[in-house]
Amino acid sequence: MYGSECWTIKKAHEQKLHTTKMKMLRWAGGVTWLDKVRNEYVRGSFRVAPIAEKMRESRLRWYGHIMRRDENHPVRRALSNPERPKGRGRPPATWWSNVQNEIRKQNIEPQTTRSRTLWRKCTRRPQIN
């Protein structure tokens, strides 16, 4: 997960990470596939969130850090002027497009990033107790 806030991840990569994490959790819990225990129950017993959710949280947390930076900071300038080659077919998924999709799905206003506490409340999922 180190550095996952900067990854542009595809569904196939997300699925591989999910599979690997579940294998590790099942091994740690002593649960095999023959026991017919659902993944949700295994994650619930360890009180662990799905890996896709954790990656989304870290990506949005990093986006908040970037947006609180000064307008003249190199990272902010790079985001305002992305240079991509225009080719045929569907444009490739980028970090920026992933973040924009996640913000749109959750109906979060981009101005919310100015308030660190409000941004944290909007982007973090509730703790599992």
N, CA, C and O atoms as a GROMACS GRO file, in nm:
protein
  516
    1MET      N    1   0.082  -0.119   0.000
    1MET     CA    2   0.000   0.000   0.000
    1MET      C    3   0.086   0.126   0.000
    1MET      O    4   0.036   0.236  -0.022
    2TYR      N    5   0.217   0.110   0.024
    2TYR     CA    6   0.302   0.227   0.030
    2TYR      C    7   0.300   0.299  -0.104
    2TYR      O    8   0.328   0.239  -0.208
    3GLY      N    9   0.268   0.426  -0.102
    3GLY     CA   10   0.264   0.505  -0.225
    3GLY      C   11   0.138   0.488  -0.306
    3GLY      O   12   0.131   0.537  -0.419
    4SER      N   13   0.038   0.420  -0.252
    4SER     CA   14  -0.083   0.394  -0.330
    4SER      C   15  -0.164   0.520  -0.358
    4SER      O   16  -0.249   0.520  -0.447
    5GLU      N   17  -0.138   0.627  -0.284
    5GLU     CA   18  -0.213   0.750  -0.310
    5GLU      C   19  -0.179   0.810  -0.445
    5GLU      O   20  -0.254   0.894  -0.496
    6CYS      N   21  -0.069   0.769  -0.505
    6CYS     CA   22  -0.028   0.823  -0.635
    6CYS      C   23  -0.051   0.725  -0.749
    6CYS      O   24  -0.021   0.757  -0.864
    7TRP      N   25  -0.103   0.608  -0.721
    7TRP     CA   26  -0.122   0.508  -0.824
    7TRP      C   27  -0.244   0.539  -0.909
    7TRP      O   28  -0.345   0.590  -0.860
    8THR      N   29  -0.234   0.506  -1.036
    8THR     CA   30  -0.351   0.499  -1.123
    8THR      C   31  -0.380   0.351  -1.136
    8THR      O   32  -0.305   0.278  -1.201
    9ILE      N   33  -0.487   0.308  -1.074
    9ILE     CA   34  -0.511   0.164  -1.064
    9ILE      C   35  -0.625   0.122  -1.154
    9ILE      O   36  -0.725   0.192  -1.168
   10LYS      N   37  -0.608   0.007  -1.214
   10LYS     CA   38  -0.712  -0.051  -1.298
   10LYS      C   39  -0.788  -0.155  -1.215
   10LYS      O   40  -0.743  -0.197  -1.109
   11LYS      N   41  -0.904  -0.195  -1.265
   11LYS     CA   42  -0.986  -0.294  -1.194
   11LYS      C   43  -0.911  -0.426  -1.176
   11LYS      O   44  -0.924  -0.491  -1.072
   12ALA      N   45  -0.832  -0.465  -1.276
   12ALA     CA   46  -0.758  -0.591  -1.266
   12ALA      C   47  -0.655  -0.585  -1.154
   12ALA      O   48  -0.639  -0.682  -1.080
   13HIS      N   49  -0.586  -0.472  -1.142
   13HIS     CA   50  -0.487  -0.458  -1.034
   13HIS      C   51  -0.556  -0.454  -0.898
   13HIS      O   52  -0.509  -0.514  -0.801
   14GLU      N   53  -0.668  -0.384  -0.894
   14GLU     CA   54  -0.745  -0.377  -0.768
   14GLU      C   55  -0.790  -0.516  -0.725
   14GLU      O   56  -0.785  -0.550  -0.607
   15GLN      N   57  -0.834  -0.597  -0.821
   15GLN     CA   58  -0.879  -0.733  -0.791
   15GLN      C   59  -0.763  -0.818  -0.741
   15GLN      O   60  -0.781  -0.897  -0.648
   16LYS      N   61  -0.645  -0.804  -0.801
   16LYS     CA   62  -0.529  -0.881  -0.755
   16LYS      C   63  -0.489  -0.843  -0.613
   16LYS      O   64  -0.456  -0.930  -0.533
   17LEU      N   65  -0.493  -0.714  -0.582
   17LEU     CA   66  -0.462  -0.670  -0.446
   17LEU      C   67  -0.564  -0.725  -0.347
   17LEU      O   68  -0.529  -0.769  -0.238
   18HIS      N   69  -0.691  -0.721  -0.386
   18HIS     CA   70  -0.798  -0.772  -0.300
   18HIS      C   71  -0.777  -0.922  -0.273
   18HIS      O   72  -0.788  -0.967  -0.160
   19THR      N   73  -0.748  -0.997  -0.379
   19THR     CA   74  -0.728  -1.140  -0.366
   19THR      C   75  -0.610  -1.172  -0.274
   19THR      O   76  -0.620  -1.259  -0.188
   20THR      N   77  -0.500  -1.101  -0.292
   20THR     CA   78  -0.382  -1.124  -0.210
   20THR      C   79  -0.410  -1.092  -0.064
   20THR      O   80  -0.369  -1.166   0.026
   21LYS      N   81  -0.479  -0.980  -0.040
   21LYS     CA   82  -0.509  -0.943   0.098
   21LYS      C   83  -0.600  -1.046   0.164
   21LYS      O   84  -0.579  -1.083   0.280
   22MET      N   85  -0.700  -1.094   0.091
   22MET     CA   86  -0.790  -1.193   0.148
   22MET      C   87  -0.719  -1.325   0.175
   22MET      O   88  -0.750  -1.392   0.274
   23LYS      N   89  -0.625  -1.363   0.089
   23LYS     CA   90  -0.547  -1.484   0.114
   23LYS      C   91  -0.469  -1.471   0.244
   23LYS      O   92  -0.462  -1.565   0.323
   24MET      N   93  -0.410  -1.354   0.265
   24MET     CA   94  -0.332  -1.330   0.387
   24MET      C   95  -0.422  -1.332   0.511
   24MET      O   96  -0.386  -1.390   0.613
   25LEU      N   97  -0.539  -1.268   0.501
   25LEU     CA   98  -0.631  -1.266   0.615
   25LEU      C   99  -0.682  -1.406   0.647
   25LEU      O  100  -0.692  -1.444   0.764
   26ARG      N  101  -0.716  -1.482   0.544
   26ARG     CA  102  -0.764  -1.618   0.566
   26ARG      C  103  -0.654  -1.704   0.630
   26ARG      O  104  -0.682  -1.783   0.720
   27TRP      N  105  -0.533  -1.689   0.583
   27TRP     CA  106  -0.422  -1.764   0.640
   27TRP      C  107  -0.400  -1.726   0.787
   27TRP      O  108  -0.378  -1.813   0.871
   28ALA      N  109  -0.406  -1.596   0.816
   28ALA     CA  110  -0.386  -1.549   0.953
   28ALA      C  111  -0.499  -1.598   1.045
   28ALA      O  112  -0.476  -1.625   1.162
   29GLY      N  113  -0.619  -1.608   0.991
   29GLY     CA  114  -0.733  -1.652   1.072
   29GLY      C  115  -0.753  -1.802   1.074
   29GLY      O  116  -0.840  -1.852   1.145
   30GLY      N  117  -0.672  -1.875   0.996
   30GLY     CA  118  -0.687  -2.020   0.992
   30GLY      C  119  -0.812  -2.065   0.921
   30GLY      O  120  -0.866  -2.172   0.951
   31VAL      N  121  -0.859  -1.984   0.826
   31VAL     CA  122  -0.982  -2.015   0.752
   31VAL      C  123  -0.942  -2.060   0.611
   31VAL      O  124  -0.861  -1.994   0.546
   32THR      N  125  -0.998  -2.170   0.564
   32THR     CA  126  -0.973  -2.216   0.428
   32THR      C  127  -1.100  -2.198   0.345
   32THR      O  128  -1.207  -2.168   0.398
   33TRP      N  129  -1.085  -2.218   0.215
   33TRP     CA  130  -1.201  -2.207   0.128
   33TRP      C  131  -1.300  -2.320   0.155
   33TRP      O  132  -1.420  -2.306   0.131
   34LEU      N  133  -1.249  -2.431   0.204
   34LEU     CA  134  -1.338  -2.544   0.234
   34LEU      C  135  -1.432  -2.515   0.350
   34LEU      O  136  -1.534  -2.582   0.366
   35ASP      N  137  -1.396  -2.415   0.433
   35ASP     CA  138  -1.482  -2.376   0.545
   35ASP      C  139  -1.605  -2.297   0.500
   35ASP      O  140  -1.698  -2.278   0.578
   36LYS      N  141  -1.604  -2.252   0.375
   36LYS     CA  142  -1.717  -2.176   0.318
   36LYS      C  143  -1.752  -2.051   0.398
   36LYS      O  144  -1.869  -2.026   0.427
   37VAL      N  145  -1.651  -1.974   0.436
   37VAL     CA  146  -1.671  -1.850   0.510
   37VAL      C  147  -1.655  -1.735   0.412
   37VAL      O  148  -1.557  -1.728   0.338
   38ARG      N  149  -1.752  -1.645   0.411
   38ARG     CA  150  -1.749  -1.533   0.318
   38ARG      C  151  -1.640  -1.433   0.355
   38ARG      O  152  -1.601  -1.422   0.471
   39ASN      N  153  -1.590  -1.361   0.253
   39ASN     CA  154  -1.484  -1.262   0.274
   39ASN      C  155  -1.526  -1.153   0.371
   39ASN      O  156  -1.444  -1.105   0.450
   40GLU      N  157  -1.654  -1.114   0.367
   40GLU     CA  158  -1.702  -1.008   0.456
   40GLU      C  159  -1.687  -1.049   0.602
   40GLU      O  160  -1.654  -0.967   0.688
   41TYR      N  161  -1.712  -1.177   0.630
   41TYR     CA  162  -1.700  -1.225   0.768
   41TYR      C  163  -1.554  -1.231   0.812
   41TYR      O  164  -1.522  -1.202   0.928
   42VAL      N  165  -1.466  -1.270   0.720
   42VAL     CA  166  -1.324  -1.274   0.752
   42VAL      C  167  -1.273  -1.134   0.781
   42VAL      O  168  -1.203  -1.112   0.879
   43ARG      N  169  -1.309  -1.036   0.694
   43ARG     CA  170  -1.268  -0.897   0.716
   43ARG      C  171  -1.328  -0.842   0.844
   43ARG      O  172  -1.263  -0.766   0.916
   44GLY      N  173  -1.453  -0.878   0.872
   44GLY     CA  174  -1.519  -0.830   0.992
   44GLY      C  175  -1.456  -0.883   1.119
   44GLY      O  176  -1.451  -0.813   1.220
   45SER      N  177  -1.409  -1.006   1.116
   45SER     CA  178  -1.346  -1.062   1.236
   45SER      C  179  -1.213  -0.994   1.266
   45SER      O  180  -1.173  -0.984   1.382
   46PHE      N  181  -1.145  -0.946   1.162
   46PHE     CA  182  -1.020  -0.873   1.181
   46PHE      C  183  -1.042  -0.722   1.190
   46PHE      O  184  -0.949  -0.647   1.220
   47ARG      N  185  -1.165  -0.678   1.164
   47ARG     CA  186  -1.200  -0.536   1.161
   47ARG      C  187  -1.112  -0.460   1.062
   47ARG      O  188  -1.050  -0.359   1.095
   48VAL      N  189  -1.109  -0.511   0.940
   48VAL     CA  190  -1.027  -0.454   0.833
   48VAL      C  191  -1.119  -0.408   0.721
   48VAL      O  192  -1.214  -0.479   0.684
   49ALA      N  193  -1.092  -0.292   0.667
   49ALA     CA  194  -1.171  -0.238   0.556
   49ALA      C  195  -1.124  -0.299   0.424
   49ALA      O  196  -1.010  -0.346   0.415
   50PRO      N  197  -1.209  -0.299   0.322
   50PRO     CA  198  -1.166  -0.346   0.190
   50PRO      C  199  -1.050  -0.261   0.138
   50PRO      O  200  -1.043  -0.141   0.164
   51ILE      N  201  -0.962  -0.324   0.065
   51ILE     CA  202  -0.841  -0.255   0.020
   51ILE      C  203  -0.874  -0.143  -0.078
   51ILE      O  204  -0.803  -0.042  -0.081
   52ALA      N  205  -0.978  -0.158  -0.157
   52ALA     CA  206  -1.018  -0.052  -0.250
   52ALA      C  207  -1.059   0.074  -0.175
   52ALA      O  208  -1.029   0.185  -0.218
   53GLU      N  209  -1.128   0.056  -0.062
   53GLU     CA  210  -1.169   0.170   0.020
   53GLU      C  211  -1.048   0.241   0.080
   53GLU      O  212  -1.043   0.364   0.082
   54LYS      N  213  -0.953   0.164   0.128
   54LYS     CA  214  -0.833   0.224   0.187
   54LYS      C  215  -0.753   0.300   0.082
   54LYS      O  216  -0.697   0.406   0.111
   55MET      N  217  -0.746   0.248  -0.039
   55MET     CA  218  -0.675   0.317  -0.146
   55MET      C  219  -0.748   0.445  -0.184
   55MET      O  220  -0.685   0.547  -0.211
   56ARG      N  221  -0.881   0.440  -0.187
   56ARG     CA  222  -0.959   0.559  -0.218
   56ARG      C  223  -0.935   0.666  -0.113
   56ARG      O  224  -0.916   0.783  -0.146
   57GLU      N  225  -0.936   0.627   0.014
   57GLU     CA  226  -0.912   0.722   0.123
   57GLU      C  227  -0.774   0.787   0.110
   57GLU      O  228  -0.761   0.908   0.124
   58SER      N  229  -0.673   0.706   0.084
   58SER     CA  230  -0.538   0.762   0.076
   58SER      C  231  -0.524   0.852  -0.046
   58SER      O  232  -0.454   0.954  -0.040
   59ARG      N  233  -0.590   0.817  -0.156
   59ARG     CA  234  -0.584   0.902  -0.277
   59ARG      C  235  -0.651   1.037  -0.250
   59ARG      O  236  -0.597   1.141  -0.288
   60LEU      N  237  -0.766   1.035  -0.186
   60LEU     CA  238  -0.835   1.160  -0.156
   60LEU      C  239  -0.762   1.241  -0.049
   60LEU      O  240  -0.763   1.364  -0.053
   61ARG      N  241  -0.698   1.174   0.046
   61ARG     CA  242  -0.620   1.245   0.147
   61ARG      C  243  -0.504   1.319   0.080
   61ARG      O  244  -0.475   1.434   0.114
   62TRP      N  245  -0.437   1.252  -0.014
   62TRP     CA  246  -0.326   1.314  -0.087
   62TRP      C  247  -0.376   1.431  -0.172
   62TRP      O  248  -0.310   1.535  -0.180
   63TYR      N  249  -0.492   1.414  -0.234
   63TYR     CA  250  -0.552   1.522  -0.313
   63TYR      C  251  -0.576   1.644  -0.224
   63TYR      O  252  -0.553   1.757  -0.267
   64GLY      N  253  -0.623   1.622  -0.102
   64GLY     CA  254  -0.644   1.734  -0.008
   64GLY      C  255  -0.515   1.804   0.025
   64GLY      O  256  -0.511   1.927   0.032
   65HIS      N  257  -0.407   1.728   0.045
   65HIS     CA  258  -0.276   1.789   0.072
   65HIS      C  259  -0.233   1.877  -0.045
   65HIS      O  260  -0.183   1.988  -0.026
   66ILE      N  261  -0.252   1.825  -0.165
   66ILE     CA  262  -0.210   1.899  -0.284
   66ILE      C  263  -0.291   2.028  -0.298
   66ILE      O  264  -0.234   2.134  -0.326
   67MET      N  265  -0.422   2.020  -0.278
   67MET     CA  266  -0.507   2.137  -0.299
   67MET      C  267  -0.486   2.244  -0.192
   67MET      O  268  -0.520   2.360  -0.214
   68ARG      N  269  -0.432   2.206  -0.076
   68ARG     CA  270  -0.401   2.306   0.027
   68ARG      C  271  -0.266   2.373   0.003
   68ARG      O  272  -0.232   2.467   0.074
   69ARG      N  273  -0.191   2.326  -0.094
   69ARG     CA  274  -0.063   2.387  -0.128
   69ARG      C  275  -0.083   2.523  -0.193
   69ARG      O  276  -0.193   2.559  -0.235
   70ASP      N  277   0.026   2.598  -0.201
   70ASP     CA  278   0.025   2.728  -0.267
   70ASP      C  279   0.001   2.709  -0.417
   70ASP      O  280   0.039   2.607  -0.474
   71GLU      N  281  -0.062   2.808  -0.479
   71GLU     CA  282  -0.091   2.800  -0.623
   71GLU      C  283   0.035   2.786  -0.708
   71GLU      O  284   0.030   2.726  -0.816
   72ASN      N  285   0.147   2.838  -0.662
   72ASN     CA  286   0.271   2.835  -0.740
   72ASN      C  287   0.356   2.712  -0.711
   72ASN      O  288   0.465   2.698  -0.766
   73HIS      N  289   0.309   2.623  -0.628
   73HIS     CA  290   0.384   2.501  -0.598
   73HIS      C  291   0.389   2.415  -0.725
   73HIS      O  292   0.291   2.408  -0.798
   74PRO      N  293   0.503   2.348  -0.751
   74PRO     CA  294   0.516   2.268  -0.874
   74PRO      C  295   0.407   2.162  -0.893
   74PRO      O  296   0.364   2.137  -1.005
   75VAL      N  297   0.364   2.100  -0.785
   75VAL     CA  298   0.260   1.998  -0.797
   75VAL      C  299   0.129   2.059  -0.844
   75VAL      O  300   0.061   2.003  -0.930
   76ARG      N  301   0.094   2.173  -0.790
   76ARG     CA  302  -0.030   2.241  -0.831
   76ARG      C  303  -0.022   2.286  -0.977
   76ARG      O  304  -0.120   2.276  -1.051
   77ARG      N  305   0.094   2.334  -1.017
   77ARG     CA  306   0.110   2.376  -1.157
   77ARG      C  307   0.100   2.257  -1.251
   77ARG      O  308   0.044   2.269  -1.360
   78ALA      N  309   0.154   2.143  -1.210
   78ALA     CA  310   0.147   2.023  -1.294
   78ALA      C  311   0.003   1.975  -1.309
   78ALA      O  312  -0.036   1.927  -1.416
   79LEU      N  313  -0.077   1.988  -1.204
   79LEU     CA  314  -0.217   1.946  -1.212
   79LEU      C  315  -0.300   2.038  -1.299
   79LEU      O  316  -0.395   1.995  -1.365
   80SER      N  317  -0.265   2.166  -1.299
   80SER     CA  318  -0.345   2.260  -1.377
   80SER      C  319  -0.316   2.251  -1.526
   80SER      O  320  -0.398   2.293  -1.608
   81ASN      N  321  -0.200   2.198  -1.563
   81ASN     CA  322  -0.163   2.190  -1.704
   81ASN      C  323  -0.109   2.051  -1.738
   81ASN      O  324   0.010   2.037  -1.765
   82PRO      N  325  -0.195   1.949  -1.736
   82PRO     CA  326  -0.144   1.816  -1.770
   82PRO      C  327  -0.122   1.804  -1.921
   82PRO      O  328  -0.209   1.839  -2.000
   83GLU      N  329  -0.005   1.756  -1.958
   83GLU     CA  330   0.026   1.739  -2.100
   83GLU      C  331   0.017   1.591  -2.133
   83GLU      O  332   0.095   1.510  -2.082
   84ARG      N  333  -0.078   1.556  -2.218
   84ARG     CA  334  -0.097   1.418  -2.259
   84ARG      C  335  -0.094   1.412  -2.410
   84ARG      O  336  -0.144   1.502  -2.478
   85PRO      N  337  -0.037   1.306  -2.462
   85PRO     CA  338  -0.045   1.290  -2.608
   85PRO      C  339  -0.188   1.251  -2.648
   85PRO      O  340  -0.250   1.167  -2.583
   86LYS      N  341  -0.237   1.312  -2.752
   86LYS     CA  342  -0.371   1.281  -2.800
   86LYS      C  343  -0.358   1.172  -2.907
   86LYS      O  344  -0.294   1.192  -3.010
   87GLY      N  345  -0.420   1.061  -2.881
   87GLY     CA  346  -0.414   0.951  -2.976
   87GLY      C  347  -0.553   0.898  -3.004
   87GLY      O  348  -0.653   0.955  -2.962
   88ARG      N  349  -0.555   0.788  -3.075
   88ARG     CA  350  -0.682   0.726  -3.108
   88ARG      C  351  -0.732   0.645  -2.990
   88ARG      O  352  -0.654   0.601  -2.906
   89GLY      N  353  -0.860   0.626  -2.984
   89GLY     CA  354  -0.920   0.540  -2.883
   89GLY      C  355  -0.950   0.613  -2.754
   89GLY      O  356  -0.944   0.736  -2.745
   90ARG      N  357  -0.982   0.534  -2.654
   90ARG     CA  358  -1.019   0.588  -2.524
   90ARG      C  359  -0.895   0.644  -2.454
   90ARG      O  360  -0.789   0.580  -2.455
   91PRO      N  361  -0.907   0.762  -2.393
   91PRO     CA  362  -0.792   0.816  -2.322
   91PRO      C  363  -0.757   0.729  -2.202
   91PRO      O  364  -0.847   0.673  -2.138
   92PRO      N  365  -0.629   0.716  -2.170
   92PRO     CA  366  -0.591   0.631  -2.057
   92PRO      C  367  -0.637   0.691  -1.924
   92PRO      O  368  -0.648   0.813  -1.909
   93ALA      N  369  -0.664   0.603  -1.829
   93ALA     CA  370  -0.702   0.648  -1.697
   93ALA      C  371  -0.582   0.714  -1.630
   93ALA      O  372  -0.469   0.665  -1.641
   94THR      N  373  -0.605   0.825  -1.563
   94THR     CA  374  -0.498   0.896  -1.494
   94THR      C  375  -0.536   0.911  -1.348
   94THR      O  376  -0.650   0.888  -1.309
   95TRP      N  377  -0.438   0.951  -1.269
   95TRP     CA  378  -0.464   0.976  -1.127
   95TRP      C  379  -0.570   1.084  -1.114
   95TRP      O  380  -0.661   1.073  -1.032
   96TRP      N  381  -0.557   1.188  -1.193
   96TRP     CA  382  -0.650   1.300  -1.188
   96TRP      C  383  -0.792   1.255  -1.222
   96TRP      O  384  -0.887   1.295  -1.154
   97SER      N  385  -0.807   1.172  -1.324
   97SER     CA  386  -0.942   1.126  -1.361
   97SER      C  387  -1.000   1.036  -1.251
   97SER      O  388  -1.121   1.040  -1.226
   98ASN      N  389  -0.916   0.955  -1.187
   98ASN     CA  390  -0.965   0.872  -1.075
   98ASN      C  391  -1.014   0.958  -0.960
   98ASN      O  392  -1.120   0.931  -0.903
   99VAL      N  393  -0.939   1.061  -0.925
   99VAL     CA  394  -0.978   1.149  -0.815
   99VAL      C  395  -1.107   1.222  -0.850
   99VAL      O  396  -1.197   1.233  -0.766
  100GLN      N  397  -1.118   1.273  -0.971
  100GLN     CA  398  -1.239   1.345  -1.011
  100GLN      C  399  -1.361   1.254  -1.006
  100GLN      O  400  -1.469   1.296  -0.965
  101ASN      N  401  -1.345   1.129  -1.049
  101ASN     CA  402  -1.457   1.034  -1.044
  101ASN      C  403  -1.499   1.005  -0.900
  101ASN      O  404  -1.619   0.998  -0.870
  102GLU      N  405  -1.403   0.990  -0.811
  102GLU     CA  406  -1.435   0.962  -0.671
  102GLU      C  407  -1.504   1.080  -0.604
  102GLU      O  408  -1.597   1.063  -0.526
  103ILE      N  409  -1.459   1.201  -0.636
  103ILE     CA  410  -1.523   1.321  -0.581
  103ILE      C  411  -1.665   1.332  -0.632
  103ILE      O  412  -1.756   1.368  -0.557
  104ARG      N  413  -1.685   1.302  -0.760
  104ARG     CA  414  -1.818   1.310  -0.819
  104ARG      C  415  -1.911   1.205  -0.759
  104ARG      O  416  -2.028   1.233  -0.733
  105LYS      N  417  -1.860   1.083  -0.735
  105LYS     CA  418  -1.942   0.976  -0.677
  105LYS      C  419  -1.989   1.011  -0.537
  105LYS      O  420  -2.101   0.976  -0.499
  106GLN      N  421  -1.906   1.079  -0.460
  106GLN     CA  422  -1.940   1.110  -0.322
  106GLN      C  423  -2.005   1.247  -0.305
  106GLN      O  424  -2.038   1.286  -0.193
  107ASN      N  425  -2.023   1.321  -0.414
  107ASN     CA  426  -2.083   1.455  -0.410
  107ASN      C  427  -2.009   1.548  -0.314
  107ASN      O  428  -2.070   1.613  -0.229
  108ILE      N  429  -1.878   1.552  -0.328
  108ILE     CA  430  -1.795   1.639  -0.244
  108ILE      C  431  -1.757   1.762  -0.324
  108ILE      O  432  -1.720   1.753  -0.441
  109GLU      N  433  -1.768   1.877  -0.261
  109GLU     CA  434  -1.727   2.002  -0.325
  109GLU      C  435  -1.574   2.014  -0.318
  109GLU      O  436  -1.516   1.990  -0.212
  110PRO      N  437  -1.508   2.051  -0.428
  110PRO     CA  438  -1.362   2.067  -0.426
  110PRO      C  439  -1.314   2.175  -0.328
  110PRO      O  440  -1.201   2.169  -0.281
  111GLN      N  441  -1.399   2.273  -0.295
  111GLN     CA  442  -1.360   2.378  -0.200
  111GLN      C  443  -1.348   2.323  -0.058
  111GLN      O  444  -1.291   2.389   0.028
  112THR      N  445  -1.400   2.205  -0.034
  112THR     CA  446  -1.395   2.144   0.098
  112THR      C  447  -1.251   2.116   0.140
  112THR      O  448  -1.223   2.103   0.259
  113THR      N  449  -1.160   2.107   0.044
  113THR     CA  450  -1.021   2.074   0.077
  113THR      C  451  -0.955   2.181   0.162
  113THR      O  452  -0.855   2.153   0.229
  114ARG      N  453  -1.005   2.302   0.161
  114ARG     CA  454  -0.945   2.410   0.239
  114ARG      C  455  -0.954   2.384   0.388
  114ARG      O  456  -0.864   2.424   0.463
  115SER      N  457  -1.058   2.320   0.433
  115SER     CA  458  -1.075   2.287   0.574
  115SER      C  459  -1.029   2.142   0.595
  115SER      O  460  -1.094   2.048   0.549
  116ARG      N  461  -0.918   2.125   0.664
  116ARG     CA  462  -0.860   1.993   0.683
  116ARG      C  463  -0.954   1.898   0.758
  116ARG      O  464  -0.968   1.782   0.721
  117THR      N  465  -1.019   1.948   0.863
  117THR     CA  466  -1.107   1.861   0.942
  117THR      C  467  -1.232   1.822   0.864
  117THR      O  468  -1.275   1.707   0.870
  118LEU      N  469  -1.290   1.916   0.790
  118LEU     CA  470  -1.408   1.886   0.710
  118LEU      C  471  -1.373   1.789   0.598
  118LEU      O  472  -1.450   1.697   0.569
  119TRP      N  473  -1.258   1.807   0.535
  119TRP     CA  474  -1.214   1.718   0.427
  119TRP      C  475  -1.195   1.576   0.480
  119TRP      O  476  -1.230   1.478   0.413
  120ARG      N  477  -1.138   1.566   0.599
  120ARG     CA  478  -1.118   1.435   0.659
  120ARG      C  479  -1.251   1.365   0.686
  120ARG      O  480  -1.264   1.245   0.663
  121LYS      N  481  -1.349   1.440   0.735
  121LYS     CA  482  -1.480   1.382   0.761
  121LYS      C  483  -1.548   1.336   0.632
  121LYS      O  484  -1.617   1.234   0.630
  122CYS      N  485  -1.527   1.410   0.525
  122CYS     CA  486  -1.592   1.376   0.398
  122CYS      C  487  -1.527   1.254   0.331
  122CYS      O  488  -1.596   1.177   0.264
  123THR      N  489  -1.398   1.236   0.350
  123THR     CA  490  -1.329   1.132   0.273
  123THR      C  491  -1.305   1.003   0.348
  123THR      O  492  -1.283   0.900   0.285
  124ARG      N  493  -1.309   1.004   0.480
  124ARG     CA  494  -1.284   0.882   0.556
  124ARG      C  495  -1.413   0.806   0.579
  124ARG      O  496  -1.519   0.865   0.600
  125ARG      N  497  -1.402   0.674   0.574
  125ARG     CA  498  -1.518   0.593   0.606
  125ARG      C  499  -1.524   0.575   0.756
  125ARG      O  500  -1.420   0.581   0.822
  126PRO      N  501  -1.641   0.553   0.811
  126PRO     CA  502  -1.653   0.538   0.956
  126PRO      C  503  -1.571   0.417   1.005
  126PRO      O  504  -1.557   0.318   0.934
  127GLN      N  505  -1.520   0.428   1.124
  127GLN     CA  506  -1.441   0.321   1.184
  127GLN      C  507  -1.531   0.202   1.217
  127GLN      O  508  -1.646   0.220   1.258
  128ILE      N  509  -1.480   0.084   1.198
  128ILE     CA  510  -1.554  -0.039   1.231
  128ILE      C  511  -1.527  -0.074   1.375
  128ILE      O  512  -1.411  -0.096   1.412
  129ASN      N  513  -1.629  -0.081   1.457
  129ASN     CA  514  -1.612  -0.119   1.598
  129ASN      C  515  -1.685  -0.247   1.629
  129ASN      O  516  -1.682  -0.293   1.743
   0.00000   0.00000   0.00000
